[in-house]
């Protein structure tokens, strides 16, 4: 089991205790691009060229489980499409 598989399993099993750094690392591994709007916004927007969905996550505050669950759903969609192992 690779490091990213372990991180994915850890996040799926406990979506309430996830750091921004860990979620960012995993989303980038899945091919998501990130964009942080200017003008002092504290949110980061993730998008993937294969998906129409956009995920916006607050960067400086603790990540709520709802954002983590949305990220997991998007990663599972990519797995179903066969784009990720």
PDB file as gemmi writes it, atoms N, CA and C in Angstrom:
CRYST1    1.000    1.000    1.000  90.00  90.00  90.00 P 1                      
ATOM      1  N   UNK A   1       0.845  -1.175   0.000  1.00  0.00           N  
ATOM      2  CA  UNK A   1       0.000   0.000   0.000  1.00  0.00           C  
ATOM      3  C   UNK A   1       0.890   1.238   0.000  1.00  0.00           C  
ATOM      4  N   UNK A   2       0.658   2.129  -0.948  1.00  0.00           N  
ATOM      5  CA  UNK A   2       1.496   3.318  -1.057  1.00  0.00           C  
ATOM      6  C   UNK A   2       1.117   4.363  -0.003  1.00  0.00           C  
ATOM      7  N   UNK A   3       1.958   5.372   0.086  1.00  0.00           N  
ATOM      8  CA  UNK A   3       1.737   6.457   1.031  1.00  0.00           C  
ATOM      9  C   UNK A   3       0.410   7.176   0.734  1.00  0.00           C  
ATOM     10  N   UNK A   4       0.109   7.353  -0.549  1.00  0.00           N  
ATOM     11  CA  UNK A   4      -1.124   8.048  -0.916  1.00  0.00           C  
ATOM     12  C   UNK A   4      -2.352   7.182  -0.651  1.00  0.00           C  
ATOM     13  N   UNK A   5      -2.233   5.874  -0.824  1.00  0.00           N  
ATOM     14  CA  UNK A   5      -3.339   4.978  -0.487  1.00  0.00           C  
ATOM     15  C   UNK A   5      -3.641   5.033   1.006  1.00  0.00           C  
ATOM     16  N   UNK A   6      -2.590   5.074   1.812  1.00  0.00           N  
ATOM     17  CA  UNK A   6      -2.768   5.163   3.265  1.00  0.00           C  
ATOM     18  C   UNK A   6      -3.420   6.490   3.643  1.00  0.00           C  
ATOM     19  N   UNK A   7      -2.967   7.568   3.013  1.00  0.00           N  
ATOM     20  CA  UNK A   7      -3.537   8.887   3.299  1.00  0.00           C  
ATOM     21  C   UNK A   7      -5.006   8.934   2.889  1.00  0.00           C  
ATOM     22  N   UNK A   8      -5.327   8.368   1.722  1.00  0.00           N  
ATOM     23  CA  UNK A   8      -6.715   8.321   1.259  1.00  0.00           C  
ATOM     24  C   UNK A   8      -7.580   7.533   2.240  1.00  0.00           C  
ATOM     25  N   UNK A   9      -7.093   6.368   2.669  1.00  0.00           N  
ATOM     26  CA  UNK A   9      -7.850   5.537   3.619  1.00  0.00           C  
ATOM     27  C   UNK A   9      -8.041   6.269   4.944  1.00  0.00           C  
ATOM     28  N   UNK A  10      -7.025   6.959   5.406  1.00  0.00           N  
ATOM     29  CA  UNK A  10      -7.112   7.702   6.648  1.00  0.00           C  
ATOM     30  C   UNK A  10      -8.167   8.805   6.553  1.00  0.00           C  
ATOM     31  N   UNK A  11      -8.196   9.512   5.432  1.00  0.00           N  
ATOM     32  CA  UNK A  11      -9.159  10.597   5.250  1.00  0.00           C  
ATOM     33  C   UNK A  11     -10.585  10.054   5.127  1.00  0.00           C  
ATOM     34  N   UNK A  12     -10.747   8.949   4.414  1.00  0.00           N  
ATOM     35  CA  UNK A  12     -12.082   8.358   4.260  1.00  0.00           C  
ATOM     36  C   UNK A  12     -12.606   7.857   5.605  1.00  0.00           C  
ATOM     37  N   UNK A  13     -11.737   7.265   6.410  1.00  0.00           N  
ATOM     38  CA  UNK A  13     -12.152   6.703   7.694  1.00  0.00           C  
ATOM     39  C   UNK A  13     -12.437   7.759   8.753  1.00  0.00           C  
ATOM     40  N   UNK A  14     -11.787   8.921   8.651  1.00  0.00           N  
ATOM     41  CA  UNK A  14     -11.991   9.961   9.651  1.00  0.00           C  
ATOM     42  C   UNK A  14     -12.006  11.335   8.977  1.00  0.00           C  
ATOM     43  N   UNK A  15     -13.119  11.703   8.334  1.00  0.00           N  
ATOM     44  CA  UNK A  15     -13.178  12.990   7.625  1.00  0.00           C  
ATOM     45  C   UNK A  15     -13.230  14.209   8.544  1.00  0.00           C  
ATOM     46  N   UNK A  16     -13.405  14.002   9.846  1.00  0.00           N  
ATOM     47  CA  UNK A  16     -13.492  15.138  10.760  1.00  0.00           C  
ATOM     48  C   UNK A  16     -12.122  15.643  11.196  1.00  0.00           C  
ATOM     49  N   UNK A  17     -11.103  14.824  11.042  1.00  0.00           N  
ATOM     50  CA  UNK A  17      -9.772  15.184  11.532  1.00  0.00           C  
ATOM     51  C   UNK A  17      -8.777  15.193  10.382  1.00  0.00           C  
ATOM     52  N   UNK A  18      -8.948  16.159   9.467  1.00  0.00           N  
ATOM     53  CA  UNK A  18      -8.093  16.251   8.288  1.00  0.00           C  
ATOM     54  C   UNK A  18      -7.493  17.652   8.224  1.00  0.00           C  
ATOM     55  N   UNK A  19      -6.202  17.707   7.973  1.00  0.00           N  
ATOM     56  CA  UNK A  19      -5.549  19.009   7.836  1.00  0.00           C  
ATOM     57  C   UNK A  19      -5.656  19.478   6.387  1.00  0.00           C  
ATOM     58  N   UNK A  20      -5.546  20.775   6.201  1.00  0.00           N  
ATOM     59  CA  UNK A  20      -5.591  21.327   4.849  1.00  0.00           C  
ATOM     60  C   UNK A  20      -4.436  20.785   4.022  1.00  0.00           C  
ATOM     61  N   UNK A  21      -3.272  20.683   4.637  1.00  0.00           N  
ATOM     62  CA  UNK A  21      -2.075  20.211   3.936  1.00  0.00           C  
ATOM     63  C   UNK A  21      -2.272  18.789   3.398  1.00  0.00           C  
ATOM     64  N   UNK A  22      -2.857  17.910   4.213  1.00  0.00           N  
ATOM     65  CA  UNK A  22      -3.073  16.526   3.787  1.00  0.00           C  
ATOM     66  C   UNK A  22      -4.090  16.451   2.653  1.00  0.00           C  
ATOM     67  N   UNK A  23      -5.177  17.198   2.766  1.00  0.00           N  
ATOM     68  CA  UNK A  23      -6.203  17.175   1.730  1.00  0.00           C  
ATOM     69  C   UNK A  23      -5.666  17.790   0.435  1.00  0.00           C  
ATOM     70  N   UNK A  24      -4.908  18.859   0.549  1.00  0.00           N  
ATOM     71  CA  UNK A  24      -4.307  19.486  -0.620  1.00  0.00           C  
ATOM     72  C   UNK A  24      -3.359  18.517  -1.334  1.00  0.00           C  
ATOM     73  N   UNK A  25      -2.554  17.818  -0.575  1.00  0.00           N  
ATOM     74  CA  UNK A  25      -1.607  16.851  -1.130  1.00  0.00           C  
ATOM     75  C   UNK A  25      -2.330  15.759  -1.911  1.00  0.00           C  
ATOM     76  N   UNK A  26      -3.411  15.258  -1.350  1.00  0.00           N  
ATOM     77  CA  UNK A  26      -4.162  14.183  -1.990  1.00  0.00           C  
ATOM     78  C   UNK A  26      -4.899  14.678  -3.236  1.00  0.00           C  
ATOM     79  N   UNK A  27      -5.512  15.842  -3.154  1.00  0.00           N  
ATOM     80  CA  UNK A  27      -6.219  16.386  -4.318  1.00  0.00           C  
ATOM     81  C   UNK A  27      -5.257  16.649  -5.481  1.00  0.00           C  
ATOM     82  N   UNK A  28      -4.098  17.168  -5.177  1.00  0.00           N  
ATOM     83  CA  UNK A  28      -3.102  17.414  -6.238  1.00  0.00           C  
ATOM     84  C   UNK A  28      -2.620  16.099  -6.841  1.00  0.00           C  
ATOM     85  N   UNK A  29      -2.510  15.073  -6.027  1.00  0.00           N  
ATOM     86  CA  UNK A  29      -2.104  13.748  -6.514  1.00  0.00           C  
ATOM     87  C   UNK A  29      -3.146  13.200  -7.496  1.00  0.00           C  
ATOM     88  N   UNK A  30      -4.398  13.511  -7.257  1.00  0.00           N  
ATOM     89  CA  UNK A  30      -5.477  13.065  -8.131  1.00  0.00           C  
ATOM     90  C   UNK A  30      -5.619  13.939  -9.378  1.00  0.00           C  
ATOM     91  N   UNK A  31      -4.768  14.924  -9.520  1.00  0.00           N  
ATOM     92  CA  UNK A  31      -4.763  15.729 -10.734  1.00  0.00           C  
ATOM     93  C   UNK A  31      -5.581  17.009 -10.662  1.00  0.00           C  
ATOM     94  N   UNK A  32      -5.997  17.385  -9.474  1.00  0.00           N  
ATOM     95  CA  UNK A  32      -6.755  18.628  -9.323  1.00  0.00           C  
ATOM     96  C   UNK A  32      -5.810  19.814  -9.403  1.00  0.00           C  
ATOM     97  N   UNK A  33      -6.271  20.861 -10.030  1.00  0.00           N  
ATOM     98  CA  UNK A  33      -5.555  22.127 -10.063  1.00  0.00           C  
ATOM     99  C   UNK A  33      -6.160  23.016  -8.994  1.00  0.00           C  
ATOM    100  N   UNK A  34      -5.353  23.887  -8.431  1.00  0.00           N  
ATOM    101  CA  UNK A  34      -5.906  24.773  -7.410  1.00  0.00           C  
ATOM    102  C   UNK A  34      -5.683  26.220  -7.806  1.00  0.00           C  
ATOM    103  N   UNK A  35      -6.584  27.033  -7.310  1.00  0.00           N  
ATOM    104  CA  UNK A  35      -6.546  28.458  -7.604  1.00  0.00           C  
ATOM    105  C   UNK A  35      -7.005  29.178  -6.343  1.00  0.00           C  
ATOM    106  N   UNK A  36      -6.231  30.148  -5.900  1.00  0.00           N  
ATOM    107  CA  UNK A  36      -6.634  30.947  -4.752  1.00  0.00           C  
ATOM    108  C   UNK A  36      -6.964  32.339  -5.257  1.00  0.00           C  
ATOM    109  N   UNK A  37      -8.230  32.716  -5.169  1.00  0.00           N  
ATOM    110  CA  UNK A  37      -8.609  34.044  -5.647  1.00  0.00           C  
ATOM    111  C   UNK A  37      -7.840  35.134  -4.902  1.00  0.00           C  
ATOM    112  N   UNK A  38      -7.611  36.208  -5.576  1.00  0.00           N  
ATOM    113  CA  UNK A  38      -6.875  37.315  -4.976  1.00  0.00           C  
ATOM    114  C   UNK A  38      -7.725  38.110  -4.009  1.00  0.00           C  
ATOM    115  N   UNK A  39      -7.220  39.255  -3.656  1.00  0.00           N  
ATOM    116  CA  UNK A  39      -7.913  40.204  -2.786  1.00  0.00           C  
ATOM    117  C   UNK A  39      -8.176  39.642  -1.399  1.00  0.00           C  
ATOM    118  N   UNK A  40      -7.245  38.851  -0.877  1.00  0.00           N  
ATOM    119  CA  UNK A  40      -7.331  38.416   0.510  1.00  0.00           C  
ATOM    120  C   UNK A  40      -8.308  37.315   0.814  1.00  0.00           C  
ATOM    121  N   UNK A  41      -8.741  36.579  -0.161  1.00  0.00           N  
ATOM    122  CA  UNK A  41      -9.680  35.495   0.102  1.00  0.00           C  
ATOM    123  C   UNK A  41      -8.984  34.379   0.869  1.00  0.00           C  
ATOM    124  N   UNK A  42      -9.695  33.788   1.804  1.00  0.00           N  
ATOM    125  CA  UNK A  42      -9.116  32.707   2.597  1.00  0.00           C  
ATOM    126  C   UNK A  42      -9.518  31.336   2.063  1.00  0.00           C  
ATOM    127  N   UNK A  43     -10.117  31.284   0.887  1.00  0.00           N  
ATOM    128  CA  UNK A  43     -10.566  30.030   0.304  1.00  0.00           C  
ATOM    129  C   UNK A  43      -9.700  29.644  -0.896  1.00  0.00           C  
ATOM    130  N   UNK A  44      -9.588  28.343  -1.112  1.00  0.00           N  
ATOM    131  CA  UNK A  44      -8.866  27.806  -2.258  1.00  0.00           C  
ATOM    132  C   UNK A  44      -9.855  27.004  -3.087  1.00  0.00           C  
ATOM    133  N   UNK A  45      -9.823  27.186  -4.385  1.00  0.00           N  
ATOM    134  CA  UNK A  45     -10.734  26.498  -5.293  1.00  0.00           C  
ATOM    135  C   UNK A  45      -9.973  25.413  -6.037  1.00  0.00           C  
ATOM    136  N   UNK A  46     -10.533  24.202  -6.044  1.00  0.00           N  
ATOM    137  CA  UNK A  46      -9.943  23.069  -6.761  1.00  0.00           C  
ATOM    138  C   UNK A  46     -10.858  22.685  -7.916  1.00  0.00           C  
ATOM    139  N   UNK A  47     -10.242  22.358  -9.041  1.00  0.00           N  
ATOM    140  CA  UNK A  47     -11.013  21.909 -10.198  1.00  0.00           C  
ATOM    141  C   UNK A  47     -10.188  20.859 -10.934  1.00  0.00           C  
ATOM    142  N   UNK A  48     -10.888  20.010 -11.658  1.00  0.00           N  
ATOM    143  CA  UNK A  48     -10.238  18.947 -12.430  1.00  0.00           C  
ATOM    144  C   UNK A  48     -10.758  19.035 -13.858  1.00  0.00           C  
ATOM    145  N   UNK A  49      -9.884  18.892 -14.850  1.00  0.00           N  
ATOM    146  CA  UNK A  49     -10.334  19.017 -16.242  1.00  0.00           C  
ATOM    147  C   UNK A  49     -11.347  17.963 -16.667  1.00  0.00           C  
ATOM    148  N   UNK A  50     -11.405  16.839 -15.978  1.00  0.00           N  
ATOM    149  CA  UNK A  50     -12.326  15.760 -16.328  1.00  0.00           C  
ATOM    150  C   UNK A  50     -13.697  15.901 -15.654  1.00  0.00           C  
ATOM    151  N   UNK A  51     -13.798  16.785 -14.673  1.00  0.00           N  
ATOM    152  CA  UNK A  51     -15.040  16.921 -13.896  1.00  0.00           C  
ATOM    153  C   UNK A  51     -15.612  18.331 -14.015  1.00  0.00           C  
ATOM    154  N   UNK A  52     -16.938  18.441 -14.052  1.00  0.00           N  
ATOM    155  CA  UNK A  52     -17.554  19.768 -14.085  1.00  0.00           C  
ATOM    156  C   UNK A  52     -17.641  20.411 -12.694  1.00  0.00           C  
ATOM    157  N   UNK A  53     -17.405  19.627 -11.655  1.00  0.00           N  
ATOM    158  CA  UNK A  53     -17.547  20.109 -10.281  1.00  0.00           C  
ATOM    159  C   UNK A  53     -16.367  20.970  -9.855  1.00  0.00           C  
ATOM    160  N   UNK A  54     -16.649  21.916  -8.982  1.00  0.00           N  
ATOM    161  CA  UNK A  54     -15.629  22.776  -8.395  1.00  0.00           C  
ATOM    162  C   UNK A  54     -15.755  22.653  -6.885  1.00  0.00           C  
ATOM    163  N   UNK A  55     -14.618  22.557  -6.212  1.00  0.00           N  
ATOM    164  CA  UNK A  55     -14.580  22.410  -4.761  1.00  0.00           C  
ATOM    165  C   UNK A  55     -13.865  23.617  -4.172  1.00  0.00           C  
ATOM    166  N   UNK A  56     -14.516  24.311  -3.255  1.00  0.00           N  
ATOM    167  CA  UNK A  56     -13.925  25.469  -2.596  1.00  0.00           C  
ATOM    168  C   UNK A  56     -13.777  25.156  -1.116  1.00  0.00           C  
ATOM    169  N   UNK A  57     -12.547  25.310  -0.611  1.00  0.00           N  
ATOM    170  CA  UNK A  57     -12.232  24.950   0.770  1.00  0.00           C  
ATOM    171  C   UNK A  57     -11.579  26.143   1.463  1.00  0.00           C  
ATOM    172  N   UNK A  58     -11.987  26.449   2.710  1.00  0.00           N  
ATOM    173  CA  UNK A  58     -11.289  27.504   3.457  1.00  0.00           C  
ATOM    174  C   UNK A  58      -9.897  27.025   3.855  1.00  0.00           C  
ATOM    175  N   UNK A  59      -8.915  27.886   3.665  1.00  0.00           N  
ATOM    176  CA  UNK A  59      -7.531  27.464   3.888  1.00  0.00           C  
ATOM    177  C   UNK A  59      -7.081  27.626   5.333  1.00  0.00           C  
ATOM    178  N   UNK A  60      -7.373  28.712   5.943  1.00  0.00           N  
ATOM    179  CA  UNK A  60      -6.813  29.013   7.257  1.00  0.00           C  
ATOM    180  C   UNK A  60      -7.600  28.416   8.426  1.00  0.00           C  
ATOM    181  N   UNK A  61      -8.835  28.112   8.228  1.00  0.00           N  
ATOM    182  CA  UNK A  61      -9.660  27.576   9.309  1.00  0.00           C  
ATOM    183  C   UNK A  61      -9.618  26.056   9.301  1.00  0.00           C  
ATOM    184  N   UNK A  62     -10.036  25.421  10.407  1.00  0.00           N  
ATOM    185  CA  UNK A  62     -10.129  23.951  10.381  1.00  0.00           C  
ATOM    186  C   UNK A  62     -11.116  23.512   9.302  1.00  0.00           C  
ATOM    187  N   UNK A  63     -10.779  22.441   8.618  1.00  0.00           N  
ATOM    188  CA  UNK A  63     -11.629  21.969   7.526  1.00  0.00           C  
ATOM    189  C   UNK A  63     -12.786  21.175   8.101  1.00  0.00           C  
ATOM    190  N   UNK A  64     -13.987  21.566   7.740  1.00  0.00           N  
ATOM    191  CA  UNK A  64     -15.179  20.853   8.191  1.00  0.00           C  
ATOM    192  C   UNK A  64     -15.328  19.567   7.396  1.00  0.00           C  
ATOM    193  N   UNK A  65     -15.984  18.601   8.006  1.00  0.00           N  
ATOM    194  CA  UNK A  65     -16.146  17.278   7.392  1.00  0.00           C  
ATOM    195  C   UNK A  65     -16.911  17.357   6.077  1.00  0.00           C  
ATOM    196  N   UNK A  66     -17.796  18.321   5.916  1.00  0.00           N  
ATOM    197  CA  UNK A  66     -18.581  18.434   4.686  1.00  0.00           C  
ATOM    198  C   UNK A  66     -17.671  18.689   3.485  1.00  0.00           C  
ATOM    199  N   UNK A  67     -16.625  19.499   3.653  1.00  0.00           N  
ATOM    200  CA  UNK A  67     -15.687  19.756   2.556  1.00  0.00           C  
ATOM    201  C   UNK A  67     -14.876  18.511   2.226  1.00  0.00           C  
ATOM    202  N   UNK A  68     -14.482  17.792   3.261  1.00  0.00           N  
ATOM    203  CA  UNK A  68     -13.703  16.567   3.062  1.00  0.00           C  
ATOM    204  C   UNK A  68     -14.549  15.528   2.341  1.00  0.00           C  
ATOM    205  N   UNK A  69     -15.806  15.406   2.715  1.00  0.00           N  
ATOM    206  CA  UNK A  69     -16.692  14.443   2.059  1.00  0.00           C  
ATOM    207  C   UNK A  69     -16.923  14.815   0.591  1.00  0.00           C  
ATOM    208  N   UNK A  70     -17.016  16.098   0.287  1.00  0.00           N  
ATOM    209  CA  UNK A  70     -17.152  16.525  -1.105  1.00  0.00           C  
ATOM    210  C   UNK A  70     -15.896  16.154  -1.893  1.00  0.00           C  
ATOM    211  N   UNK A  71     -14.732  16.329  -1.289  1.00  0.00           N  
ATOM    212  CA  UNK A  71     -13.476  15.976  -1.944  1.00  0.00           C  
ATOM    213  C   UNK A  71     -13.405  14.472  -2.195  1.00  0.00           C  
ATOM    214  N   UNK A  72     -13.828  13.683  -1.221  1.00  0.00           N  
ATOM    215  CA  UNK A  72     -13.830  12.220  -1.371  1.00  0.00           C  
ATOM    216  C   UNK A  72     -14.750  11.817  -2.516  1.00  0.00           C  
ATOM    217  N   UNK A  73     -15.906  12.448  -2.606  1.00  0.00           N  
ATOM    218  CA  UNK A  73     -16.855  12.151  -3.680  1.00  0.00           C  
ATOM    219  C   UNK A  73     -16.239  12.445  -5.047  1.00  0.00           C  
ATOM    220  N   UNK A  74     -15.550  13.564  -5.167  1.00  0.00           N  
ATOM    221  CA  UNK A  74     -14.915  13.911  -6.440  1.00  0.00           C  
ATOM    222  C   UNK A  74     -13.805  12.922  -6.793  1.00  0.00           C  
ATOM    223  N   UNK A  75     -13.027  12.502  -5.801  1.00  0.00           N  
ATOM    224  CA  UNK A  75     -11.965  11.532  -6.056  1.00  0.00           C  
ATOM    225  C   UNK A  75     -12.551  10.181  -6.472  1.00  0.00           C  
ATOM    226  N   UNK A  76     -13.678   9.803  -5.868  1.00  0.00           N  
ATOM    227  CA  UNK A  76     -14.327   8.546  -6.241  1.00  0.00           C  
ATOM    228  C   UNK A  76     -14.873   8.618  -7.666  1.00  0.00           C  
ATOM    229  N   UNK A  77     -15.368   9.780  -8.081  1.00  0.00           N  
ATOM    230  CA  UNK A  77     -15.837   9.950  -9.463  1.00  0.00           C  
ATOM    231  C   UNK A  77     -14.696   9.722 -10.443  1.00  0.00           C  
ATOM    232  N   UNK A  78     -13.523  10.224 -10.101  1.00  0.00           N  
ATOM    233  CA  UNK A  78     -12.361  10.022 -10.968  1.00  0.00           C  
ATOM    234  C   UNK A  78     -11.966   8.548 -11.026  1.00  0.00           C  
ATOM    235  N   UNK A  79     -12.064   7.869  -9.888  1.00  0.00           N  
ATOM    236  CA  UNK A  79     -11.749   6.436  -9.869  1.00  0.00           C  
ATOM    237  C   UNK A  79     -12.725   5.661 -10.750  1.00  0.00           C  
ATOM    238  N   UNK A  80     -14.003   6.032 -10.696  1.00  0.00           N  
ATOM    239  CA  UNK A  80     -15.019   5.353 -11.493  1.00  0.00           C  
ATOM    240  C   UNK A  80     -14.775   5.572 -12.992  1.00  0.00           C  
ATOM    241  N   UNK A  81     -14.291   6.752 -13.340  1.00  0.00           N  
ATOM    242  CA  UNK A  81     -13.994   7.023 -14.744  1.00  0.00           C  
ATOM    243  C   UNK A  81     -12.750   6.272 -15.221  1.00  0.00           C  
ATOM    244  N   UNK A  82     -11.975   5.768 -14.277  1.00  0.00           N  
ATOM    245  CA  UNK A  82     -10.774   5.023 -14.619  1.00  0.00           C  
ATOM    246  C   UNK A  82      -9.552   5.906 -14.814  1.00  0.00           C  
ATOM    247  N   UNK A  83      -9.615   7.147 -14.370  1.00  0.00           N  
ATOM    248  CA  UNK A  83      -8.491   8.060 -14.548  1.00  0.00           C  
ATOM    249  C   UNK A  83      -7.441   7.887 -13.472  1.00  0.00           C  
ATOM    250  N   UNK A  84      -7.807   7.256 -12.358  1.00  0.00           N  
ATOM    251  CA  UNK A  84      -6.894   7.075 -11.240  1.00  0.00           C  
ATOM    252  C   UNK A  84      -6.906   5.617 -10.831  1.00  0.00           C  
ATOM    253  N   UNK A  85      -5.759   5.135 -10.424  1.00  0.00           N  
ATOM    254  CA  UNK A  85      -5.657   3.733  -9.976  1.00  0.00           C  
ATOM    255  C   UNK A  85      -6.280   3.563  -8.624  1.00  0.00           C  
TER     256      UNK A  85                                                      
END                                                                             
